[in-house]
């Protein structure tokens, strides 16, 4: 079994699965390119993903072996409480951190002035989606994991304070 990210590998191991490969890949393409050398032409791979996952990983793996994809879960937008809606429209927050294109899309439904906050993105996929919607992220993490985001966003904020660019 192969897993993207330390958290996924740890969770799988805790559930009793043997993780043969754990990769802190930046994208599906990177992950696929790491896996391809491990496969033979006559191997078959089963790719288990969510509905929002693209086809990049499957396409990369199919260059080396037969690959089938099964969608096993769907991301659904939640009904927000009044308190959550108030937070979305509050002026109390300078930054909005997006961890997925789906999260930004849901946010757009509730907020008319997206530019009231600085935009931070967990990675390039989310940043590209937000840019296609006509907005400019002020921060994009170099590695799409929460540890990197926290460290780099903190450094970014410190830099902005030191250089007097920390304004709304």
Backbone bond lengths (Angstrom), bond angles and torsions (degrees), N, CA, C in turn:
res aa  C-N    CA-C-N  psi(-1)  N-CA   C-N-CA  omega(-1)  CA-C   N-CA-C  phi
1 X - - - 1.435 - - 1.522 107.55 -
2 X 1.322 116.41 140.64 1.463 122.56 177.79 1.523 108.46 -117.86
3 X 1.332 115.79 146.72 1.463 120.46 -178.00 1.518 110.25 -137.06
4 X 1.324 115.53 142.49 1.461 120.82 172.99 1.521 107.19 -90.72
5 X 1.331 116.82 118.88 1.457 121.35 173.65 1.515 114.43 91.95
6 X 1.321 114.28 149.31 1.457 122.27 -179.31 1.518 111.85 -63.26
7 X 1.333 116.74 -42.01 1.462 120.71 -178.36 1.516 112.55 -61.48
8 X 1.323 116.66 -44.19 1.465 120.68 179.16 1.525 110.38 -65.46
9 X 1.327 116.61 -44.27 1.465 120.35 179.56 1.526 110.94 -61.45
10 X 1.320 117.21 -42.26 1.468 121.35 179.80 1.529 110.86 -63.41
11 X 1.334 116.20 -45.74 1.463 120.54 -179.57 1.530 110.67 -62.06
12 X 1.320 117.46 -42.97 1.464 120.64 178.71 1.529 110.90 -62.77
13 X 1.326 116.83 -43.26 1.467 120.69 178.69 1.527 110.95 -62.67
14 X 1.327 116.88 -40.93 1.468 120.74 178.33 1.527 111.85 -63.08
15 X 1.324 116.48 -27.36 1.464 121.19 178.51 1.530 112.09 -87.52
16 X 1.335 116.77 2.95 1.453 120.80 175.23 1.517 115.57 95.09
17 X 1.328 118.06 6.50 1.459 120.75 179.26 1.523 110.05 -87.44
18 X 1.331 115.74 147.75 1.457 120.89 176.60 1.528 108.01 -93.05
19 X 1.313 115.81 115.20 1.461 121.44 179.36 1.522 107.45 -92.94
20 X 1.330 116.11 108.72 1.460 121.67 -177.75 1.521 111.66 -80.97
21 X 1.331 116.29 -25.41 1.457 120.23 -179.16 1.515 109.44 -146.14
22 X 1.318 114.88 128.43 1.465 120.85 175.06 1.516 106.70 -124.72
23 X 1.303 116.05 124.71 1.457 122.18 -175.46 1.517 108.98 -125.10
24 X 1.331 116.16 132.09 1.463 120.22 173.52 1.524 108.14 -92.66
25 X 1.309 115.49 59.41 1.462 122.36 -176.32 1.519 110.94 -72.71
26 X 1.315 115.82 149.29 1.453 121.13 178.69 1.519 112.04 -81.59
27 X 1.315 116.39 -30.63 1.460 120.63 -177.49 1.525 109.58 -144.48
28 X 1.316 115.41 169.13 1.466 120.28 175.48 1.520 111.04 -60.36
29 X 1.318 116.52 -37.37 1.468 120.07 179.28 1.533 110.21 -62.06
30 X 1.353 117.29 -45.38 1.467 120.55 178.06 1.527 110.81 -60.44
31 X 1.330 115.55 -44.74 1.461 120.44 -179.87 1.528 109.98 -61.68
32 X 1.318 116.61 -46.91 1.462 121.13 179.17 1.515 112.26 -60.49
33 X 1.338 116.28 -43.02 1.462 120.09 179.05 1.527 111.84 -64.40
34 X 1.339 117.33 -29.33 1.465 120.90 175.78 1.527 111.20 -72.61
35 X 1.325 116.26 -33.10 1.466 121.09 -178.31 1.524 113.43 -79.83
36 X 1.320 117.35 -37.57 1.470 122.23 -172.04 1.531 113.09 -50.12
37 X 1.328 120.53 -44.85 1.470 119.04 -179.06 1.531 113.89 -63.30
38 X 1.309 118.16 -18.39 1.467 121.84 -178.78 1.532 112.78 -83.49
39 X 1.324 116.84 -11.53 1.460 120.98 -176.58 1.522 111.79 -99.65
40 X 1.338 114.75 152.28 1.456 122.53 171.09 1.523 107.83 -104.13
41 X 1.319 116.05 162.07 1.467 121.11 -178.86 1.526 112.40 -56.94
42 X 1.338 117.75 -34.70 1.461 120.28 -176.42 1.536 113.06 -90.50
43 X 1.329 117.82 3.67 1.470 121.02 176.40 1.523 110.51 -73.90
44 X 1.333 114.80 156.63 1.466 121.01 174.09 1.518 107.54 -125.98
45 X 1.319 116.45 137.21 1.465 121.38 -179.53 1.522 109.51 -119.90
46 X 1.321 115.46 141.18 1.460 121.97 174.64 1.522 107.13 -111.21
47 X 1.312 116.13 117.89 1.460 123.20 -178.48 1.526 108.51 -100.43
48 X 1.322 116.59 120.08 1.463 122.14 -177.14 1.521 107.47 -110.63
49 X 1.347 116.55 115.22 1.459 120.60 -173.93 1.521 111.39 -138.80
50 X 1.324 113.57 174.04 1.450 121.34 173.54 1.514 111.01 -90.76
51 X 1.316 115.20 167.06 1.457 122.43 -176.02 1.533 112.86 -59.39
52 X 1.321 117.55 -33.68 1.457 120.86 -175.21 1.525 113.37 -80.80
53 X 1.324 118.15 -12.04 1.463 121.25 -179.16 1.521 109.44 -66.84
54 X 1.296 115.16 141.30 1.458 119.89 177.60 1.521 110.86 -80.75
55 X 1.318 116.07 -167.44 1.465 121.98 -177.48 1.526 113.43 -102.29
56 X 1.343 117.30 2.15 1.461 120.95 -173.95 1.527 112.54 -57.49
57 X 1.319 117.70 -45.63 1.462 120.01 -178.27 1.527 110.91 -64.22
58 X 1.311 116.61 -43.61 1.466 120.27 178.73 1.528 110.32 -62.35
59 X 1.318 117.14 -44.49 1.467 120.65 -179.55 1.525 111.47 -63.35
60 X 1.321 116.57 -39.04 1.466 120.56 178.98 1.525 110.69 -65.50
61 X 1.331 116.60 -46.29 1.467 120.27 -179.23 1.524 112.01 -65.87
62 X 1.327 117.28 -35.13 1.467 120.76 -178.10 1.523 112.43 -66.63
63 X 1.317 117.45 -13.83 1.458 119.73 175.11 1.528 111.03 -66.97
64 X 1.339 116.31 -21.77 1.462 120.92 -176.81 1.523 113.26 -114.95
65 X 1.337 117.59 -35.51 1.465 119.12 -175.63 1.530 110.47 -150.58
66 X 1.308 114.97 166.30 1.462 121.16 177.10 1.528 108.82 -66.43
67 X 1.338 117.12 129.14 1.462 121.45 -176.64 1.520 110.14 -133.55
68 X 1.326 115.52 124.92 1.461 121.52 173.82 1.517 108.29 -107.45
69 X 1.327 115.20 146.65 1.466 121.34 -179.17 1.525 109.16 -119.40
70 X 1.338 115.11 134.82 1.462 121.27 174.89 1.525 107.81 -123.42
71 X 1.320 116.16 129.11 1.463 121.95 174.91 1.523 107.10 -90.41
72 X 1.351 116.58 119.45 1.462 120.34 -174.21 1.528 114.19 -111.95
73 X 1.328 116.82 -8.95 1.464 117.43 176.93 1.522 110.94 -151.36
74 X 1.317 114.17 160.49 1.461 122.08 -178.33 1.524 108.27 -126.05
75 X 1.329 115.71 137.97 1.460 121.42 175.10 1.516 107.71 -89.38
76 X 1.319 116.20 121.27 1.463 121.00 179.20 1.521 110.31 -115.16
77 X 1.310 115.54 141.70 1.459 121.18 176.23 1.525 109.24 -72.77
78 X 1.314 115.43 137.44 1.461 120.93 -178.68 1.523 111.56 -88.21
79 X 1.311 115.80 156.05 1.461 121.21 170.64 1.527 106.89 -79.55
80 X 1.324 116.64 125.24 1.459 120.78 -176.78 1.518 111.92 -86.17
81 X 1.321 114.74 147.03 1.463 120.45 174.08 1.525 108.30 -78.41
82 X 1.299 117.19 165.06 1.469 121.91 176.79 1.529 109.52 -58.52
83 X 1.332 116.89 -40.74 1.463 121.85 179.71 1.532 111.13 -61.12
84 X 1.328 116.85 -43.88 1.463 120.54 178.25 1.523 111.31 -64.77
85 X 1.324 117.36 -41.75 1.469 120.74 178.44 1.520 110.50 -62.82
86 X 1.334 116.82 -38.95 1.464 120.60 177.75 1.525 111.00 -63.12
87 X 1.328 117.41 -39.41 1.463 121.00 178.06 1.529 111.00 -64.35
88 X 1.325 116.49 -39.02 1.464 120.21 -179.59 1.521 112.28 -62.70
89 X 1.315 117.03 -33.43 1.468 120.55 -176.63 1.526 113.03 -101.09
90 X 1.324 117.94 -3.27 1.464 122.48 -178.54 1.528 111.39 -68.87
91 X 1.314 115.66 148.11 1.464 120.93 174.89 1.528 111.53 -87.83
92 X 1.316 118.11 6.53 1.461 122.59 -175.82 1.533 113.00 -75.22
93 X 1.308 117.97 -13.87 1.461 120.98 -174.93 1.519 110.27 -112.71
94 X 1.345 115.93 127.08 1.459 120.83 178.87 1.531 111.43 -84.41
95 X 1.332 117.27 -33.75 1.453 122.71 -176.48 1.522 111.25 -115.58
96 X 1.323 115.77 148.42 1.466 122.87 168.46 1.529 106.00 -124.00
97 X 1.320 116.78 122.48 1.459 122.37 -179.42 1.521 109.07 -102.71
98 X 1.326 115.91 120.39 1.461 121.66 -178.38 1.522 109.31 -105.45
99 X 1.324 115.80 131.47 1.461 121.11 -179.31 1.526 112.76 -107.48
100 X 1.340 116.69 -0.02 1.466 119.57 177.84 1.522 109.79 -165.69
101 X 1.329 116.80 154.85 1.462 119.31 172.79 1.528 111.78 -58.84
102 X 1.323 116.94 -36.51 1.461 120.85 179.98 1.526 111.29 -62.17
103 X 1.327 116.70 -39.41 1.462 120.75 177.93 1.517 111.66 -63.52
104 X 1.331 117.17 -41.66 1.464 120.19 178.30 1.525 110.71 -66.15
105 X 1.314 116.24 -41.92 1.466 120.91 179.69 1.527 110.58 -59.24
106 X 1.331 117.09 -43.20 1.467 120.89 178.31 1.523 110.59 -65.92
107 X 1.326 116.95 -39.82 1.466 122.23 178.88 1.529 110.79 -59.60
108 X 1.329 116.09 -41.83 1.467 121.11 -179.42 1.526 112.43 -58.14
109 X 1.311 117.35 -29.55 1.465 120.75 -178.81 1.519 112.42 -69.80
110 X 1.335 116.58 -21.57 1.459 120.55 -173.63 1.523 113.82 -109.15
111 X 1.321 118.08 -15.95 1.462 121.26 -173.63 1.522 109.55 -124.53
112 X 1.318 115.94 128.48 1.462 119.67 179.73 1.522 111.97 -88.95
113 X 1.321 118.24 -28.97 1.456 121.22 -179.13 1.531 109.97 -109.11
114 X 1.315 115.86 80.87 1.466 121.35 -178.36 1.526 110.41 -59.00
115 X 1.323 116.82 -35.80 1.461 121.13 -175.51 1.521 113.94 -75.48
116 X 1.338 118.68 4.27 1.464 119.61 178.17 1.532 110.92 -69.89
117 X 1.319 117.10 -15.88 1.464 121.91 179.27 1.520 109.92 -126.17
118 X 1.311 114.80 154.45 1.459 119.68 171.52 1.532 107.24 -73.47
119 X 1.320 115.98 145.18 1.461 121.61 -174.81 1.524 109.96 -104.11
120 X 1.332 115.80 122.28 1.466 122.61 175.53 1.530 108.11 -116.35
121 X 1.335 116.36 139.65 1.467 121.28 -177.13 1.521 110.68 -125.80
122 X 1.320 115.74 142.66 1.462 121.38 179.56 1.525 111.68 -69.08
123 X 1.321 118.20 -25.28 1.460 120.03 -178.77 1.515 112.76 -169.27
124 X 1.327 114.37 -176.62 1.464 121.84 -174.55 1.525 113.60 -66.11
125 X 1.318 118.32 -35.71 1.466 120.36 -178.93 1.517 110.70 -62.76
126 X 1.322 116.52 -47.10 1.465 121.22 178.94 1.523 110.18 -65.73
127 X 1.328 117.26 -43.30 1.466 121.12 179.81 1.531 111.38 -62.02
128 X 1.323 117.12 -41.12 1.468 120.55 179.51 1.524 110.51 -63.73
129 X 1.328 116.86 -41.92 1.466 120.36 178.55 1.524 110.30 -61.95
130 X 1.319 117.21 -47.67 1.466 121.31 -178.91 1.522 110.25 -62.31
131 X 1.323 117.57 -40.37 1.467 121.21 177.69 1.525 111.30 -62.78
132 X 1.333 116.98 -39.55 1.473 120.10 178.08 1.526 111.59 -65.19
133 X 1.325 117.06 -22.44 1.468 120.92 177.65 1.527 111.20 -83.95
134 X 1.332 117.21 -1.84 1.458 121.54 176.70 1.520 115.41 96.80
135 X 1.317 117.84 14.79 1.465 121.54 -179.07 1.520 109.77 -116.63
136 X 1.340 115.66 155.18 1.458 120.52 -176.98 1.525 110.69 -114.20
137 X 1.337 117.49 111.60 1.465 119.62 175.79 1.534 110.83 -64.54
138 X 1.322 116.17 137.66 1.458 120.73 176.69 1.529 111.47 -89.26
139 X 1.337 116.62 -14.92 1.459 120.78 -178.02 1.525 109.25 -147.53
140 X 1.340 115.60 133.55 1.469 122.03 174.25 1.525 106.94 -134.49
141 X 1.315 117.43 122.27 1.468 121.22 -179.65 1.525 110.44 -65.12
142 X 1.323 116.07 145.88 1.467 120.68 -179.93 1.527 112.06 -74.79
143 X 1.332 116.94 -22.30 1.459 122.12 179.20 1.527 106.78 -138.98
144 X 1.327 118.47 123.65 1.466 120.30 -172.61 1.530 114.53 -76.83
145 X 1.323 115.24 66.70 1.465 119.79 171.44 1.519 107.59 -136.91
146 X 1.313 115.98 158.54 1.458 119.84 -171.36 1.525 113.02 -67.30
147 X 1.335 118.36 -31.19 1.457 120.58 178.70 1.525 110.48 -64.56
148 X 1.323 116.87 -46.27 1.462 121.17 179.45 1.522 110.56 -64.61
149 X 1.321 116.77 -43.59 1.465 120.23 179.48 1.524 110.11 -57.91
150 X 1.323 117.43 -48.84 1.464 120.84 -177.75 1.525 111.20 -60.12
151 X 1.313 117.13 -46.95 1.467 121.27 -178.32 1.523 111.28 -65.60
152 X 1.322 117.23 -50.37 1.455 120.54 -175.77 1.523 112.45 -70.05
153 X 1.324 117.93 -36.95 1.463 120.19 178.47 1.525 109.86 -67.44
154 X 1.315 117.73 -38.65 1.464 121.36 175.87 1.527 110.30 -61.24
155 X 1.332 117.00 -45.63 1.466 120.96 177.32 1.520 111.38 -61.43
156 X 1.328 116.74 -40.77 1.467 122.04 178.50 1.525 110.54 -61.11
157 X 1.328 116.56 -45.77 1.464 120.62 -179.72 1.526 111.02 -64.73
158 X 1.334 117.64 -41.26 1.462 120.73 177.85 1.522 110.48 -61.45
159 X 1.316 117.14 -42.71 1.460 121.60 177.79 1.528 110.50 -60.64
160 X 1.324 116.48 -44.88 1.465 120.61 -178.83 1.525 111.25 -63.65
161 X 1.326 117.79 -39.08 1.465 121.23 178.14 1.524 109.53 -65.73
162 X 1.323 117.08 -46.02 1.463 121.78 -178.30 1.524 112.40 -64.26
163 X 1.311 116.98 -29.29 1.462 120.99 -177.01 1.524 112.51 -107.21
164 X 1.311 115.92 16.76 1.475 123.09 175.68 1.517 113.66 54.39
165 X 1.321 117.02 34.87 1.465 120.14 177.01 1.518 110.61 -109.11
166 X 1.308 116.54 11.64 1.465 121.90 -175.89 1.519 109.83 -91.88
167 X 1.319 115.61 73.11 1.464 120.93 178.91 1.508 109.40 -130.56
168 X 1.319 115.15 163.38 1.461 119.04 178.61 1.501 110.39 -87.86
